[in-house]
Amino acid sequence: MIRFLINRAAMAVPTLFLVSVAVFLMMRAIPGDPASAMLGDLATPEMVARLKSSMGLDRSLPVQYVVWIGDILSGDFGRSISTGDEVLPLMLERFRLSAVIVLLAVGIATLFAVPLGMLAAWRQGTLWDFGAVAFSTFFLSLPSFWLGLMILLTFGLNLGWLPVLGTVAMSTGTPLIVAVAMPVLTLFLIEMGALVRMTRASTIDVLRQEYITHARAKGLSEPVVMFRHAFPNAFAPTWTLIGLILGTLLGGIAVVETVFTIPGLGRLLVQGIYARDYPVVQGCILLISAIYVLVNLVVDMFYPLFDPKVAR
């Protein structure tokens, strides 16, 4: 078990290194440069050349990477070109809001999806099963931006129950849970569909195993068979999917945050791309990638609790 955890943690180091190289090269491949963006259209070539030299952009790519990764490891992500703010505190402030939305959405979706998926598997072929599959397929097939707009029109504009603009709501002292309710509801409905289908499929597979037949033959009640014998093995694939969803949502939450004007990490990334703010874009992508790797590392470390065979 300890060897498995050490090996899995060691694999995260080269993964993060490759991610940092990819992010660095990707930003250097984008047309234009930060010096021209900072000085504007009226800058002369001499002014751009002097600024590029002061920023170290006239050096070779390997030297630039070593300097950049050295600054990152020391906690210096640079300053935003458009606002002049330090990038690291700016990202952490926005990340807290995105993390609240993602964790609430995935946590609530898990609480509803796992029992619903197990119920659908237990009652396979019945109306319960048909309803669960239809419900999950419907919301899984909807684009997040369209579902977000429908929720905004319904609960924000027509019913007036929730604030339409998250940025304005938070600046006026509205409780955080109210300000983020609609983006959480949007992500909850979409991700719940995937979790229901995964839980249903894995539970059906487990219920066909011989040890489940043996447990029933011993006279154990169905709740005992389902929760004591079927649930641990059936939940293992769902646990893996939860980790993937957490990492993916942090990178893909930009659409939902833009629809509801939530000042989170995804919206900061979009604003940085529009402003060609390279330090912000570079920092956001690197932070999201690092969190994705970290989340999956944590998921892998807890996976042996549900399936001890993977640690052997």
C-alpha positions in Angstrom: 0.0 0.0 0.0 2.7 2.5 1.0 4.8 1.5 -2.1 1.7 2.1 -4.3 1.2 5.6 -2.8 4.9 6.5 -3.2 5.0 5.4 -6.8 1.8 7.3 -7.6 3.1 10.5 -5.9 6.4 10.1 -7.8 4.6 9.9 -11.1 3.0 13.3 -10.5 6.4 15.1 -10.6 7.3 14.3 -14.3 3.6 15.0 -15.2 3.8 18.5 -13.7 7.2 19.1 -15.4 5.7 18.1 -18.8 2.7 20.3 -18.2 4.9 23.3 -17.4 6.9 22.8 -20.6 3.7 22.5 -22.6 2.3 25.7 -21.1 5.5 27.6 -21.7 5.9 26.5 -25.3 2.2 27.1 -26.0 2.4 30.7 -24.8 5.6 31.4 -26.8 3.9 30.0 -30.0 1.0 32.5 -29.8 1.5 35.4 -32.3 2.7 38.7 -30.8 4.6 39.3 -27.6 3.9 40.8 -24.1 6.1 43.8 -24.8 4.1 44.9 -27.8 0.8 44.3 -25.8 2.1 46.4 -22.9 3.3 49.4 -25.0 0.4 49.5 -27.4 0.1 50.3 -31.0 2.1 53.6 -30.8 5.3 52.0 -29.5 8.4 52.2 -31.7 10.5 49.0 -32.5 13.2 50.5 -30.3 10.8 50.8 -27.3 9.6 47.2 -27.9 13.1 45.9 -28.1 14.2 47.6 -24.9 11.2 46.3 -23.0 11.7 42.8 -24.3 15.3 42.9 -23.2 14.3 44.1 -19.7 11.7 41.2 -19.5 14.3 38.6 -20.7 12.3 37.8 -23.9 15.4 38.3 -26.1 17.1 35.2 -24.5 16.9 31.7 -25.8 13.9 29.6 -25.0 15.7 27.2 -22.7 17.1 30.1 -20.7 13.7 31.7 -20.6 12.1 28.5 -19.3 14.7 28.0 -16.6 14.2 31.6 -15.4 10.4 31.3 -15.6 10.1 28.0 -13.8 12.6 29.2 -11.1 10.3 32.2 -10.5 7.2 30.0 -10.4 8.8 27.6 -7.9 9.7 30.6 -5.7 6.0 31.8 -5.8 6.6 34.6 -8.3 4.1 34.3 -11.1 4.8 37.9 -12.4 2.4 40.8 -12.7 -0.6 41.3 -14.8 0.1 43.3 -18.0 -3.4 44.9 -18.0 -3.8 45.7 -14.2 -0.3 45.6 -12.8 -1.5 43.3 -9.9 0.6 40.3 -8.8 -0.7 37.2 -10.6 -0.5 34.7 -7.7 -2.7 36.5 -5.2 -5.1 37.4 -8.0 -5.4 33.7 -9.1 -5.8 32.5 -5.5 -8.6 35.0 -4.8 -10.5 33.9 -8.0 -9.7 30.2 -7.4 -11.4 30.2 -4.0 -14.7 31.2 -5.7 -14.4 28.6 -8.5 -13.5 25.9 -6.0 -16.6 26.7 -3.9 -18.8 26.4 -7.0 -17.2 23.2 -8.2 -17.1 21.4 -4.8 -20.7 22.3 -4.0 -21.9 21.1 -7.5 -20.0 17.8 -7.5 -20.7 17.2 -3.8 -24.4 17.6 -4.1 -24.4 15.7 -7.4 -22.7 12.8 -5.8 -25.2 12.7 -2.9 -28.1 12.5 -5.3 -26.5 10.4 -8.1 -25.1 7.5 -6.2 -28.4 6.4 -4.5 -30.3 7.1 -7.7 -27.9 5.1 -9.8 -27.9 2.2 -7.3 -31.7 2.3 -7.2 -31.9 2.2 -11.0 -29.6 -0.8 -11.1 -31.4 -2.6 -8.3 -34.7 -2.1 -10.2 -33.3 -2.6 -13.6 -35.9 -2.7 -16.4 -38.6 -1.0 -14.2 -40.1 2.5 -14.4 -37.5 3.6 -11.8 -34.7 2.5 -14.1 -36.2 4.1 -17.2 -36.8 7.4 -15.3 -33.2 7.6 -14.0 -31.7 6.8 -17.4 -34.0 9.3 -19.2 -33.3 12.0 -16.5 -29.5 11.5 -16.7 -29.3 11.4 -20.5 -31.5 14.5 -20.9 -29.3 16.7 -18.7 -26.0 15.1 -19.9 -26.8 16.0 -23.5 -27.5 19.7 -22.7 -24.8 22.3 -23.4 -23.8 24.0 -20.1 -24.1 27.5 -21.5 -27.7 26.8 -22.7 -28.8 25.2 -19.5 -27.2 28.1 -17.6 -29.1 30.7 -19.6 -32.4 28.8 -19.1 -31.8 28.7 -15.3 -30.9 32.4 -15.4 -34.1 33.3 -17.3 -36.3 31.1 -15.0 -35.0 31.8 -11.5 -33.3 35.1 -12.1 -35.6 37.1 -14.5 -39.0 35.5 -14.5 -39.3 34.4 -10.8 -36.8 36.8 -9.4 -35.7 34.4 -6.7 -31.9 34.7 -7.3 -29.6 37.5 -8.3 -28.9 37.6 -12.1 -25.4 39.1 -11.9 -23.1 37.3 -9.5 -20.5 40.1 -9.4 -23.1 42.7 -8.4 -24.7 40.4 -5.9 -21.4 39.7 -4.1 -20.5 43.4 -4.1 -23.8 44.3 -2.4 -23.3 41.8 0.5 -25.5 39.0 -0.8 -24.6 35.7 0.9 -22.1 33.7 -1.2 -24.4 30.6 -1.3 -27.2 32.7 -2.9 -24.8 34.5 -5.4 -23.4 31.1 -6.7 -26.7 29.2 -6.5 -27.5 29.3 -10.2 -24.0 28.2 -11.5 -24.0 25.4 -8.8 -27.4 24.3 -10.0 -26.2 24.3 -13.7 -23.1 22.2 -13.0 -25.0 19.9 -10.5 -27.7 19.0 -13.2 -25.1 18.3 -15.9 -22.6 16.3 -13.8 -25.3 14.4 -12.0 -26.2 12.7 -15.3 -22.8 11.3 -15.8 -22.5 10.1 -12.2 -25.9 8.4 -12.3 -25.0 6.5 -15.5 -21.6 5.4 -14.1 -23.1 4.3 -10.8 -25.9 2.4 -12.5 -23.6 0.6 -14.9 -21.0 -0.4 -12.2 -23.8 -1.5 -9.8 -25.4 -3.7 -12.4 -22.0 -5.4 -13.1 -21.4 -6.0 -9.4 -24.9 -7.4 -8.8 -24.1 -10.1 -11.4 -21.1 -11.3 -9.4 -21.2 -14.7 -7.6 -20.5 -13.2 -4.2 -23.7 -11.2 -4.4 -25.7 -14.3 -5.3 -24.0 -16.1 -2.4 -24.9 -13.2 0.0 -28.5 -13.4 -1.1 -28.5 -17.2 -0.8 -27.5 -16.8 2.9 -30.7 -14.9 3.5 -29.3 -11.4 3.9 -31.7 -8.6 3.4 -31.5 -6.5 0.2 -30.4 -3.3 2.0 -27.5 -5.3 3.5 -26.6 -6.8 0.2 -26.7 -3.5 -1.6 -24.9 -1.3 0.9 -22.5 -3.7 2.6 -21.5 -5.9 -0.3 -22.4 -4.1 -3.6 -21.7 -0.5 -2.7 -17.9 -0.6 -2.0 -17.1 -2.3 -5.4 -19.8 -0.4 -7.3 -18.5 3.0 -6.0 -14.9 2.5 -7.2 -15.5 3.6 -10.8 -17.7 6.4 -9.7 -15.0 7.6 -7.4 -12.6 7.8 -10.3 -15.1 9.7 -12.4 -15.6 12.2 -9.5 -11.9 13.0 -9.6 -12.0 13.5 -13.4 -15.0 15.8 -13.1 -13.4 17.9 -10.4 -10.3 18.5 -12.5 -12.3 19.0 -15.7 -14.8 21.5 -14.2 -12.0 23.7 -12.8 -10.7 24.1 -16.3 -14.0 24.3 -18.0 -16.0 26.5 -15.6 -15.1 29.6 -17.7 -18.4 29.2 -19.7 -20.6 29.1 -16.6 -18.8 31.9 -14.8 -19.1 34.1 -17.9 -22.9 33.4 -18.2 -23.5 34.3 -14.6 -20.7 37.0 -14.4 -19.0 35.2 -11.5 -15.5 36.5 -10.9 -13.8 33.2 -10.7 -10.6 31.6 -12.1 -12.2 30.6 -15.4 -13.5 34.1 -16.1 -10.1 35.5 -15.1 -8.5 33.2 -17.8 -11.0 34.4 -20.4 -10.3 38.0 -19.6 -6.6 37.4 -19.7 -6.9 35.8 -23.2 -9.0 38.8 -24.5 -6.4 41.2 -23.1 -3.4 39.1 -24.3 -2.3 39.2 -20.6 0.3 36.5 -20.9 1.4 36.2 -17.3 -2.3 35.8 -16.2 -3.1 33.2 -19.0 0.2 31.3 -18.3 -0.4 31.3 -14.6 -4.1 30.2 -14.8 -3.4 27.3 -17.2 -0.5 26.1 -15.0 -2.5 26.4 -11.8 -5.5 24.5 -13.4 -3.2 21.8 -14.7 -1.5 21.4 -11.4 -4.8 21.1 -9.6 -6.0 18.5 -12.1 -2.9 16.4 -11.5 -3.2 16.9 -7.7 -6.9 16.0 -7.6 -6.3 12.8 -9.6 -3.4 11.9 -7.3 -5.6 12.2 -4.3 -8.3 10.1 -6.0 -5.7 7.4 -6.8 -4.5 7.4 -3.2 -8.0 6.8 -1.8 -8.9 4.3 -4.5 -7.5 1.3 -2.6 -10.1 1.9 0.1 -12.8 0.8 -2.5 -10.7 -1.7 -4.5 -7.7 -3.1 -2.5 -6.5 -5.1 -5.6 -5.0 -2.0 -7.2 -2.5 -1.5 -4.3 -1.1 -5.0 -4.6 
